[in-house]
Amino acid sequence: AAGYTDVERGQRGSTEEHLTVTQFKVQAEQERLADLKAAQAIAEAEIDDLEDQKKAAQLEAKEATDRMKELAPAVKNMEKLAREFSDDPEQILPEPGALESAKGYREKKAKPLLERIVKVLRSVYHAFLNLRNDYDRLQQRFSRECAKTARMGDRIDELADENKILRGIAEDFDRAKKTLGKDKVE
């Protein structure tokens, strides 16, 4: 009649008692603490997952670095081949014999040597292309893994800060529990 339409009357003859303000606050804080502990557990699990992902990313980056180290000797071998054929032409190409014709010299000495040089150059060029492609691919993978690692590190820092806040709230609740008494809080 006084205009309070949202108030409900209790059951007649009920022995149910109302909670005191302190009991209600403790009950609300317990629910809040349970929610915070659940959030903390989720955050810790997420931290563990991110750390595992970070370790995996670091392992992939290490594998890429190792692969690049494996490819380095192949480059040195190509340099050796190139050096072998870039020496003094006087030593590579022999002098023509006294009675040897230009055509015979060309067919027997110069042409086979040029064919070997072209063959080596092609193999060096193909090896170079393969190495360059491998290097580019590894460089891209390494960059992606570095970016993932940085993002995971940032996320771990965020979760660690959140965990610190949740621990502070849990400590406050434990203090309130000690002050009010465990029986009242329960």
Secondary structure, DSSP 4 states (H G I P E B T S, - for coil): --S-TT--PPPTT----PPPHHHHHHHHHHHHHHHHHHHHHHHHHHHHHHHHHHHHHHHHHHHHHHHHHHHHHHHHHHHHHHHHHSS-HHHHSPPPPTT--HHHHIIIIIHHHHHHHHHHHHHHHHHHHHHHHHHHHHHHHHHHHHHHHHHHHHHHHHHHHHHHHHHHHHHHHHHHHHHH-HHHH-
